[in-house]
């Protein structure tokens, strides 16, 4: 029996090749999109799930409440906090500090550029937290007096292929030290898992140092991780820890700590600016939803076209029933045809998936570890899911076609109104509503990205180069003077703040002049006197800094090293520039007077500027002038079109001044654009998905209009004989579909407006969901439908009526 089902199924599909192709195209695209997105989703959720003790490991998150409902979170905490928690609470089993840093390693002290390497920095207790498989050496034994480096198998094979690397010395290319630092390789380990936020090619082990916890004073911050005892109550422990934390800090609840599970860190760390490896949970949920909707559209096409084709098979169904065929047998026959289509579609989708994986990885910018080609369990689960989808999708048409009385189907006494019933119309409206919504989302994301890329930042980002923060070794002024001699360089400034690298070199909480019970956070930027002109800040009131040897400038590094008390006295009267928003918040009505809360004397007010990315609102900022700083970066303004020549000259000059140091030279405009890569990816994906959804919806409409033209061929022939025009016939066949699409636009527009406004609320600088987006989207959907329908409708209208009527 099953063999006959398949034999008849293949015959039917071959006989109706046009409809079979429409089914295959729609289902293949829908299944491929689902497989591709499912891979990204599954891979994202696989991060940090391979650690055997991962369920008990948490990262300490510092939370600072700024106002009602406004919390500032940080992945860093006091360097002594984790050790103090272990001391105070028995629930804490152990702790360690982890962070990833980038290093350039070379095999010889005076070798060339070296190889960029991602390094995991941890202390000696990290062995008790992570599962690290040792291949050679004894890396658990810490060698004092040098940097202990453990390298992965891949790293060892790249540097020393076929050699025993344990005990060898390699060197980094520093940014701050004058000389390269040596690293002793104490062991080789298996490659660390790629699907981890602690992704690295080497581990830099440091001796564990227990720093005492101090609520006040100067201290360092670490990314602290703790491991709780198995079955510890995390909520209860967090509550106890916060009670202690607020008591020790004499705090009224403004500051607290949270525990972030290790397995949540990759997808839920949007607040962690310095975390190199992280995903976006919101994007994952969006893509999952879109992929599911694409598959839904493809399945809707199948259901609609199958029910529309039901008339062609009613007599077949009636004859089968009269010849003792049961309804169950008919359902299984039609389900077999469905599964044949799904089987072929799955094969095509699998081929598309296999050959598109490299492109997907290239788009994402990282490897995919968990894929359907590498994980057999995932592949089997996908096959079962597709089988279940096919059975569910095919059941309704099979049940519908097999449900009519055989006598009526043989005599043709079946009302053909069921082909235009509410279910079919509702499905058409649903699939086009989805397509319209995705198209609206695409345009809104494009508008938001355009706003972020083109917004006036309060300074000129074009033709501006930056050198990352380094130790100048007392040669800052000399290097700057040589840079200014390079043809094409117009201005240069040494600064302790760089665009895209935080809001400033320091923050300070000061009393709010309008409310004594509240505090304001003020950001400080320090640079030389040329910083304002180099970056292009606009003077609103007062004056800019005077020359480099004027009283405006403080030799901060020299004074701080010589006499810290004099340094503190000097900064209380240091000249500053202040932004408009800071002047307003701090109540600065007159210049050249000391602001008691900030301990500076503003001499000029400059226009507000975005010292951080556009994910953050403008910060109240003060700018100080320093002379010959020991540490900092450099901003270089160049003439348009000279960037390449200037960059080459700076590299040569750098080798003369700092032959052993790493030069990080970038375009500020490029760095700013990289901040919004997630929005760029979102826009590209929405464009791709909107194109796919419109293609699938149009494909479904095309199949339905072909069926409608065939079903109404005699009606069209009679109308032509009676004098109907081609235009009238095209309108007759098109109007029903256009009505459904217009209903879809009306349904999708308010949903899109609400959902996208919610999404835009995440941005302090946001675009508007304009009315023309809905008008343009609706017009586009109607035009696509009209073109799709008209192609077949015109063909039907031009058919010779004799061919349509001769069977009568």
N, C-alpha and C positions, 0 to 999 in steps of 0.2 A: 504493500500500500504506500509506504513512504517513498519507494522508488518511483511510483506513478505520480505522486505529488510533485516530485522534483522534475520528472520528465515533462509533465504538463506545464509546470511553472516556467521552465526554460522556453517552451514553445510559445507561451503567452508573451513573455518578455521579448522574445525575438520578433514576434509578429507586431508588437507595438514598440518598435525601436525608438521612435521619437520620444514617447512618454518615458520609456526606460532610461533614455539618456538624461532627461530632465531630472528624474529621480536620482540617478547616479551622481550627476553633477552637484545637486543640492546636498545630498547626504554626505558625499565625500568631503566637500568643503566644510560642512558643519562638524563632521567627526574629526577631521584634521585640526580644526581650530580648537576643539575641545581637548584633543590629545596634547597639542602644543601648550595650551594654557595650563592644563592639569599638570604637566611636567614642571612648569615654573612654580606652580603652587605647592606641589608635593616636595620639590627640592627646597623651597623656601622654608617649609615647615620641618624639614629634616635637620636644620642647623642645630648643632650642639645637643643632639639627642643620642650621640654615640658614647658619651661619657658614662661609665657605670655608676658613678656617684652623682650624676647630674641632677637628680631629683632633689638633692639636699643642698645644692650649691646656689648661693644668691649673691648678687652684686648689691652693695650698699649705695642707695640713692639719697642724696641730700636734697631736702625740700625746704624752700624758703618762701613763706607766705608774704606777698607784697601788698595785697589788698584782698577784699572780700571776693572769693572765687578766683583769684589770680595767684598761681603758685609757680615759682621758678625752680626747675629741677636740674640737678647736675649728677653726672655719673661718678664724680670724684667726691671724696670725703677726707676728713682729717687723717693724716698718715698713721696716727696712733689709735684711731677709733676701733678698728677691727680687733686689735690686741686687747683693748680695754673691755670690749664686749665679751671676749672670751674669758677675761678675768672676772667680770661681774656676773655672767650668766652661764650656768652649766649646760644650757642647750647648744652652745657653740663648741663644736668638735675641734675645728682648726680654722685657719684663715691664711690668705695669701694676697699679694698685690700683683695684678696682671695689667699689662698695657702693651700695645703694639707700636713699634717705631720703625722708621725706615733708615737703613744704613747702606752705604756703598763700601763693599769689601774688596780688597785687593790682596794678592798673595805676597807682594813685597812692599816694603815701606815706601819706596820711591817709584812704584809702578804707575800705570796710567789711570784711566777714569774709574776702573773697578766695576763691580756688578751690583746693581741695585737689589737689595734684599729686604724682605719683610721679616722683622725680628720680634719675637715675643719676649718681653722682659718680665721675669718673675723672680721671686725669692726662693730660697731652698725649700720652703714648705709647699711649693707648687706640686711637688711629687705626690703629696697626699691628696691632691685635688683632682688631677688629670691622669688619664691612662696613657702613659708614654712608654712605648716599646723600645728598649735599648738594643741596638745591634752590636756595637763594640764600644770599648772604653768603660770607665766607671764614673759617669757624670754625676751620680748621686753624691760622690765625694767632692766637696767644694775645695778648690785649690786657692788658698788665700794669697793676696798680694797681686792678683792679676784679674783681668776680665775673663770669666769662664763662659765659653761659647759651646753650645751643643748644636750640631748641624744635622739636617735631614739627609736621608739617603740621596735624594735628588741633588741637593746642594753639594754633597761630597763628590758625586759623580761628575758634576759640572766643573768643580774646581780642580779636583785631583782624581781623574778617571783611573780606576784600577789600582789605586794606592791606599795604604793605610794612613788616614788623615789624622788619627788621634795623636795628640802631642804637638801638632804643627801650630805655627803662629801665623795668623793673618791680621791685616790692618784695615781700619776704616778710614774713610776720607771725611775729616771733621768739618764742621761749620764754625765751631767755637774755639777748639784747641788749636794751638799753633802747629802742633805736630800730630801725625797720625797715631791713633791709640792701638796697642797690640791686644789681640784676643787669643787666648789659649783654647784650642779645640780639645775638650775633655771627653767627647763621646759623639757617636753617630746613632741616630734614632730613625725609626720608620717615619715616613712623611706624616706630619700632623694632618688631621682631617681638613679637607678643603672646605667642607660645609660646616664651618665654625667661625664665629666672630673673632676667635683667637687664631685665625689663619696666619701661618708664618712658615718660613723656610729654615729658621734657626731659632734657638732659645738662648737668651742672654741671662744666665743665672747670677743672682746677686745674693750676698750673705744676708740672711734675715736679721733685721735690726728692729727691736721693739722700742718704738718711740713713746714716751709718756704722753698721755692725752692731756691737752691744755685747752681750756675753753677760750682763753684770751691770749693775745700776743701774736707773734709771727710763727707760722708753721707751714709745712708743705702739705700738698694734697696728693692722694693716690686713688687709683681705682681699686678699692678694697673688695675682696670676695670672701665670704665666710661659708663654711660647711656646717650645717646643723646636724645634730644627732638624728638617726633614723626615727621616723614617726614623731618628730617634734612638732608641736602646734605652732605653725608660723604666725598666725594671727595673734595668738596670745603672747608669743615672744616679742613680736613687733610692738605691741601695746606696752609691755613691760620695759622694753628698751627705750621707747619714746618717753615714758615717764621719767626714767633715769636721765635721759639725754636733756630734757627740758629743765630738770632740777639742777643738773651740773652746769648748764649754760645760763641758769637764772633767766629762763625764757618763758614767756606766757603763751607758748603755742605757735609762735611765728616760725620756728625752725623745728624740723623733725626729720626722721630718717624713714625710708621705705626699703623693703627688700624686693629686688627684682629677680625672679627665677632665671637661672642660667639659660633655660630653653626658650625664654621670651625675649632675650636680649637682642637677637638679630633683627626681629621684625618690629620691636617696640622700643626703639632707641632714637626717635627723632630729635630728642633733646640733647643727645650726646654728640657734640660737634666734632670732637677729635677721634671718634670711633671710625676706623677706616673701613671696616666691613659691616654693613648693615643694610637691611631691606626696608620695605615700606608696606606695612600691613594693609593700609587703606588701598594702595594700588593693587595688592594681591586680591582683596575682596572685590574690587571693581572688575578686574580682569576675569575672575571666576564667574561673576554674574554675567558679564558680556558673553563669555564662551558658552555658558549654559543657555543664554538667550539665542545665540546663533544656532545651536543644536535644536532648540525649540522651533525656530523659524524653519529649519530644514525639515523637521518632523511635521510641522503644520503643512508645508508644501505637499508632503507625501499624503497626508490625510485628506487635504482638500482635493488634490488631483485624483486620488483613488476614489473618493466619493463622487466626484464629478464624472469619472469614467464608469460609474456603476451601471448606467443605462446600457452601455455596450455589452454588459455581461449578465444582464437580468435574465435573458432567455437561456443563456448557458446555465445559470443557476437553477432556473425552473426545470429544464430538461433533466439535470442531475437529480433534483428532488423527486421528479416523477419516476425516474429510473431507480428508485429506492435509495438514493443517497440521503444521508441524514444531514441535519444542519451542522452538527459537530464536524462531519467530514468536510463540508463546504468551508467551514471556518478554518480547518487545518490546511485545506488547499490554498486558500488565500493567504494564510499566515506563512506557508512555505514560500510562496512567491515574494512576500515581504522579506523573509529571511535571506532569500537568494540575493535580492537587491542590497540588503544591508551587508551581506557577506562580501559582495564585490566592492561596495563602497568602503568597507573596512580595509580591504586590501589596497585600494587606491589611496585611502587616507594614511595607511601605514607607510606606503612608499613616499608620499609627500612629507610625512613626519620625519622619516629617516633622512631624507636629503635636505630638509629645512633646519635640522638641528644645529649645524654649524652657524647658519645665519642667525638663529635665535640666540645662540651663545654670544655671537659677535655683537648683536644688538644689546644684550644685557650687560656685556662687558666682563663676564666671568663664566667659568665652566658650570655645566649642570652635572651634578653627581648622580642624582636619582632620576633615571629616564626609563622609558618603556623598552628601550633596547638593551639596557644593562641590568634591569631588575625583572626577573621572570615573574615574581609575584605580582608586580605592578601590571605586567603585560596580561597575565591571566585575569586579573581583576578588571582590566579595561575591556577584555574580550567578553567577560560575563556581563559587564555593565552595558556594552553595546548590544549584546543578545537580548537583555531585558528591555532595553529601549526599543529594539525592533519589534519585540512581541507586544509591548504596550501600544506602540504606534500603529501596528498593523491590525490590532484587534478591532478597533472601531469600524474601519471599512469592511472587514470580514464579517463582523456581526451584522452590519447594516445590509450588505448585499445578500446575505444568506437568510434574512429574516422575512422576505416577502412570500406570499402564498404562491406556490408554483403555478396554479391555474391562471392567476391574474398575470403573472409574468409572461406566460406563453401567449396569452391573448393580447398583451400590450395594454392592459387595463391598470397601469400604474401611473399615478399622478407624477409628472416629472418635476413637481415643485420641490421635492426633497433635495434636488440638486442645488437649489438656491435657499436652502433652509437657514435658520438662525445660527446653527452651529458653524456652518461653513463661512457665513458672513462674519461671525464673531472671530473666527480664526484668522481670516484675512485682516480684519481690523487689528487684532492683537499683534500679528507679525509686522505690519506696517507701523504700528504705534512704537514698537521696539526700535525699528529702523530710524524712525523720525527722532526718537529720544536720543539715540546714539549720535545722530547727525547734529542735533542741537548741542550735545555735550562737546562734540569735536570743535564746534565754532566758539563755544565759551572758553574752552581750554586754550584755543588759539588766541583769543582776545586777552586772556590773563597772561599768557606767556609774552605776548607782544607788549603788554603794559610793563612787565617786569624787565624786559630787555631794553625798552626805550624810555623808561622813566628818568627824569632829571634827578640825579643823585646828590646834587648840591656841589659837585665838582666835575671836572672834565676827565672822563675815563679813557678817552681816545688818545692815541699817540703817547701812552704812558707806560714805561717799563718799570719793573720792580726787581730788586735783589732781595732775597729772603734774609731773615735775621741771621747775623753772623757776629763773631767777635772781631773787632777792627784792629786790635793789637796796637793801638796808638797811631794808626796810619789812616784814620778815617778822613781827615781833612786833605791829606796828600792825595789819597785815592779819588776823592770827590773833585779836586782841582784838575786831575788828569782826565777824569770823565768829561768835565766841562770843555776840555780842549778837543774832544772828538767831534769831527764834522757832523752836523745834524743834531747834536745835543744843544738844547736851548736853556734848560734849567735842570738842577739836581738838588736833592735834599736827603739828608740822613734822618731817618725817622724810627721811633720805637713803636710805631703803629703802621700796619699795612692794610689796605683794603682787602677784605675777605678773611682777615686773620684776627677776628675778635673786635670788640668795641673800643679797646684802648689798652694801654699797658697797666692801668690801675683803675679800680673803682673805689668810691668812698660813699658811705651812707651818711647823710647830713640831715639835720632837723628840717622839717617842712615849715617854711615861714607862715603858711596859712593854717597849719594845724600842728600844735606843739607835740601831740601824741603820735604823730606819724613821722616817718623818715623817707627821704628821697635818695635814690641811687644816682650818683653823678660819675660820669666816665672822664678819664684823663688821657690825653694824648700828648706825647712829648716828641719834639723834633728840633731841628735847627731853624734858624730864622728864615730860611728859604722854603720851608715846608708849605706855607700858605700859598705862595706864588706858584710853586711847582705843581701842586695838586689842583689849584684853581678855585680856592674858596673865595666867596664874595664878601667884601666888607660892607656892612650895613651902617655902622656908626663907629666913630672913634678912629683908631689907627691900627696898622699892622705892627709887627715887631720891627725894631730898628736894626742896625748893623750887628754883625756877629760879635763885636767886642763892646757892645753897649751894655748898660745896666739891665736891659731886658733879659739877657741871657745868663743862665746859671751853669757854671761848670760842675754839674751835679756829681758825676763819677769821682772827680778829683777831690771835691770838697767832702763827699761822703766817706771816702777812704781816709782822708786826713783827719777830719774832726767831725764826728757824727752829730754832736750837739750844735755846732755852727751850721751844719747842713740843715738840721731841723729848723733853726732860726731863720735861715735864708729862705726856705720854701714857704714860710708863713707870710712873707711879703713879696713873693715872686710875681712878676708881671705875667699876665695870661690874656688869651683871647677866649671869648665865651660865645657859645651859639645862642641864637635868638630864643629857642625853647628853654635853655638853661637859665638865661637872664630873666625870663618871665617866671619860671618856677621858683628861682631863688630871690625874686624881688629886687633885682638889680636895676635901679632907676638912674643911677649916676655912675659914670666911669671914674677910674683912678682912685677908687676907694676900696679898701679891703673888704672882701666877703668873709665874715667871721666863720661861717660854716665850712668853707672850702680852703681858707687860709691863702688866698691869692688875691691879686689886685688886677682886675680886668681893665685893659686899656682900649679894647676894641670888641665890637660885637660883629660876628660873621653870620651869614645865612646858615640855616639848618642844613645838615647833610647826613646821608645814611652811612654811618660808620660801621654798620653791619649789613647783612643781606636784607633783602626786602621781605624776608620772613619775620623780621623784627621791626617794630616801630622806631622812629627817630629817637635817639638817646640824647639827653641833656649832657653836653660835653664841654670840657675846658681844655685849652691847648696851651702847653708850656714850652718855652724855648730852652734848649740845652746846648752846651758847647762840647764838641769832641766826645760824644758818648762812646763808651766801651763796647756796648752791644746795640744792635739795631739793624735795620735794613736800609735800602736806598730807593728813592723814587726818582726816575729820570724822564724828563719831558723831551721828546724828540720831534723833529719836523716831519710832517706827513710824508710817507713813502720812503723813509730812511731807516725803518726799524731793523731790517736785515743787516745793513751795513754797520749800524751802531751796535747791534748785538755781537757781530763778529769782532768789532774793535774792543768791546768790553771784555770778551772772553780772552783776547790776547793780553789786555791790560791786567786782568785778574791773575793770569799765570805769572806775570812779573811781580805783583805784590804778594800774592798768596798761592804759591805753587802747590802747597800741600792741602789746600782747602777746597771744599766743594762750592761751586757757584750755582745758585738757584736763580736764574734769570728768566722772567716771565713777562708776558703782556698782561697788564691789569685788566684790560677789556676781556681777554680770554679767561682769566681767573674768575671774573664776575659772571661770565656766561656759564662756567662750569657749576656755579651754585644752583643753577636752575635746570640741571640735566634731567631731574625727575619729571619736571613739567614738560620738557622737550620730548622725553620718552612717552609720557602720557598723551601728548598731542599726536605723536606719530602712531601710537597704538590705536587711539580713537579714530584717526583718519583711516587706518587699515581696517579696523572692525566696522566702521560705518560703511566703507566701500563693500565689504563682504556682506553685511546685513542687507544693504540695498540690492546687491546682486542676487542674493537668495530670494528676497521678496519679489523682485522683478521677475526672476525665474519662475516663481510660483504663479504670479499673475499671468505670465506668458503661457504656461501650461493650461491655466483655467480658461483663458480667452481662446486658445486653440480648441479646447473641448467645447466651449460655448459656440464657436463658429461651426464646428462639425454638427453639433446638436440642433442648431438653428439654421442649417444650410437650406432646407426647403422653405422655411419662412423668408429667408433672405432672397431666394429665387423668386418666390411669389411677389415680394415687394418690388423687385427689380422689374418684373414683367408688368406690374401695375404702375411703373414710372418712378419708383424711388431713386433718388440720386445716391452717388457713392458717398457723399458727405453725410447724408441722412443715415445710411446704413452703418457707417463708421461710428456716428454718434450713438446709434441704437446699441451697438455692441460695446461701446466704451463707457457709457454713462453710469452703469451700475458699479463698475470698478472704481471710477473716479469718485463716486459718492462715498464708497468705503474708505478710500484713501483720505478724503477730506475729513471724514469722521476720525480717522487715525490721527491726523494732525491736530484736531481739536482736543482729543484725549491726551496726546503726548505732551502738548505745549504746557499746560498747567503743572503736570508732573515734573517736566524738565525744569520749569521755572523754579519750583520749590526745591527740588533736589540740588540743583546747581547753585542756588543762592546759599544753601546750607554748606556746600563744599567751599564756596568762596569766602564764607565767614572765617575760615582758617587763616586768611591772609589779611594783614593789617592794611595793605594796599591792594585793592581789589577792583576789578572791572565791573561793569554793570551788565546784567542780562537784558540787553536791549530788545525792543519790540521787533526790530528789523531782522533779528536772528530767526524768530519764529516765522516771519513772513517769507524770508529767503528759504528757510528749510521747507516750509509748506509748499512753496512754489517749485522747489527742486524735486520734492517727492511727487508732486502732481505731474511735472514735466516728464520725469522718468517713467511714471505709470502710463502717461499718454503715449509716449514713444513706444513703449513695450506693447501696449494694447493696439495701437494704430497699425503697427507692422502687420499683425495677423488680421485685423479688422479690414484693412484696405485690400489685403489679399482675398478675403472672403467676399468683399463687395465687388471686386473685379471678376470674380468667377462667372463663367457663362451660366445663366440660369437654367439652360437646357440640361446641363449635366446634373444639376441639383434636383430637377423635377422629373427626369425621364423614368425613374423607378416607379413613379405613380402611374 
